């Protein structure tokens, strides 16, 4: 059975974007990016909301831009090799290969996907993740806490949900970013 993993880069005060919907402060440096690549390498499918997909579709062509770092080149290959499912009521056609659009997030369909998938599934986007967390679908969390306080914006985790978690690993990077890896207690 595959795990559903929610991964997010968050401010110290728990936001993935600030009040102006800006997240340029979240760009990982080479050390963090290489670590993320190793986490993402075994993933078979990415689940995205429309806005997160529109941000991530950059990776479809990132490898063609001049002078990309090794971690950027590596992540582009990882991203392109994975299947992508985009949950959107408005997006008509995908802008990347190996991508399909679903109109509605159906928890039962995701449960079945987890049961039949041979590789883990990663979820990106706080709104979509909130639905999966509330439905009890998320097995693990990878939170990259960035040393910044933004004071408001889009929350990385939903309100009104209580989950018991077990810390599996932690790592501190030279930039001050801290990676926290949790598993949902059953």
C-alpha positions in Angstrom: 0.0 0.0 0.0 1.3 3.4 -1.0 1.6 6.3 1.5 0.0 9.7 0.9 2.6 12.3 1.8 2.0 16.0 2.3 5.1 18.1 1.7 5.2 21.8 2.3 7.7 24.6 2.7 6.3 26.8 5.5 7.2 29.9 7.4 8.0 29.6 11.1 4.5 30.9 11.8 2.9 28.3 9.6 2.2 29.8 6.2 3.0 28.6 2.7 2.4 32.1 1.2 2.1 35.5 2.8 -0.9 37.8 2.9 0.0 39.0 -0.7 0.2 35.4 -1.9 4.0 35.8 -2.2 6.2 32.8 -1.4 9.6 33.9 -2.9 11.0 33.5 0.6 10.4 29.7 0.3 12.8 29.1 -2.6 15.1 26.3 -1.4 18.9 26.6 -1.7 21.0 23.9 -3.3 21.4 21.9 -0.1 17.7 21.8 0.7 16.8 21.2 -3.0 19.1 18.2 -3.2 17.5 16.8 0.0 14.0 17.3 -1.5 15.0 15.6 -4.7 16.0 12.5 -2.7 12.6 12.6 -0.9 10.7 12.9 -4.2 12.7 10.4 -6.2 10.6 7.3 -5.2 7.2 9.1 -5.6 5.0 7.8 -8.4 2.2 10.4 -8.4 1.7 14.0 -7.5 -1.7 15.3 -6.5 -2.2 19.1 -7.0 -4.8 21.7 -6.8 -4.9 24.0 -9.8 -2.8 26.9 -8.4 -0.1 24.5 -7.1 -0.1 22.8 -10.5 0.3 26.1 -12.3 3.3 26.8 -10.1 4.8 23.3 -10.5 4.3 23.1 -14.3 7.5 25.2 -14.6 9.4 21.8 -14.1 8.1 20.6 -17.4 10.6 22.8 -19.2 13.0 23.9 -16.4 15.7 21.6 -17.8 15.8 23.5 -21.1 16.7 26.8 -19.5 20.4 27.8 -19.6 22.7 27.4 -16.6 20.4 25.4 -14.3 22.0 24.0 -11.1 22.4 20.2 -10.8 19.6 20.1 -8.2 17.2 22.0 -10.6 18.1 19.7 -13.5 17.6 16.6 -11.3 14.2 17.7 -9.9 13.0 18.5 -13.4 13.7 14.9 -14.4 12.0 13.5 -11.2 8.9 15.7 -11.8 8.6 14.8 -15.4 8.8 11.1 -14.7 5.9 11.1 -12.2 2.2 11.0 -13.0 0.3 14.1 -12.0 -3.4 14.5 -11.1 -4.8 18.0 -10.9 -8.0 18.7 -9.1 -9.7 21.7 -10.8 -13.2 22.7 -11.8 -11.8 25.3 -14.2 -8.6 24.0 -15.9 -9.5 22.6 -19.3 -6.3 20.9 -20.4 -3.0 20.1 -18.7 0.2 21.8 -19.7 2.4 18.9 -19.0 2.8 15.2 -19.9 1.6 12.4 -17.7 -1.1 14.7 -16.3 -4.8 14.3 -16.0 -7.5 16.6 -14.6 -10.1 15.5 -12.0 -13.0 17.9 -11.4 -13.6 16.8 -7.7 -11.4 15.5 -4.9 -13.0 12.2 -3.9 -11.5 10.7 -0.7 -12.7 7.2 -1.6 -10.9 7.4 -5.0 -7.7 8.5 -3.3 -8.0 5.6 -0.8 -8.3 3.2 -3.7 -5.4 4.8 -5.4 -3.2 4.4 -2.2 -4.3 0.7 -2.0 -3.3 -0.1 -5.6 -0.3 2.2 -6.2 3.1 0.6 -6.3 4.9 3.9 -5.4 4.1 6.6 -2.8 1.9 9.6 -3.6 2.8 13.2 -2.8 0.3 16.0 -2.3 1.1 19.6 -2.9 -1.0 22.6 -2.2 -2.4 23.6 1.2 -6.1 23.7 0.1 -6.0 20.2 -1.4 -4.0 18.9 1.5 -6.5 20.3 4.0 -9.2 18.2 2.3 -7.0 15.1 2.5 -6.0 15.8 6.1 -9.6 16.3 7.1 -10.6 13.0 5.4 -7.8 11.1 7.3 -5.9 10.2 4.2 -2.4 11.7 4.9 0.0 9.2 6.2 3.1 11.3 6.5 4.1 15.0 6.6 7.3 16.6 5.4 7.5 20.2 6.6 10.3 22.4 5.7 10.2 25.3 8.2 11.9 28.4 6.8 13.4 30.9 9.2 11.0 33.7 8.5 7.8 35.0 10.1 5.3 36.4 7.5 2.5 37.3 9.8 -0.4 35.9 7.8 -1.5 34.5 4.5 -2.3 30.9 3.4 -1.9 28.4 6.2 0.1 25.3 5.6 -2.2 23.2 7.8 -5.9 23.3 8.2 -7.8 24.7 11.2 -10.1 22.5 13.3 -8.2 19.3 12.8 -6.6 17.3 15.5 -4.1 14.6 14.6 -1.6 12.7 16.8 1.8 12.6 15.0 5.0 10.7 15.6 8.3 12.4 14.7 10.3 10.2 12.4 13.2 12.4 11.5 14.5 15.9 11.6 17.3 17.8 9.9 18.7 21.2 10.1 20.3 22.9 7.0 23.0 25.6 6.8 20.4 28.1 5.7 18.4 27.7 9.0 15.7 25.6 7.3 14.5 22.7 9.4 13.0 19.6 7.9 10.4 17.8 10.1 9.2 14.3 9.1 6.1 13.1 10.9 3.9 10.0 10.6 0.2 10.0 11.5 -0.4 7.8 14.6 -3.0 5.2 14.0 
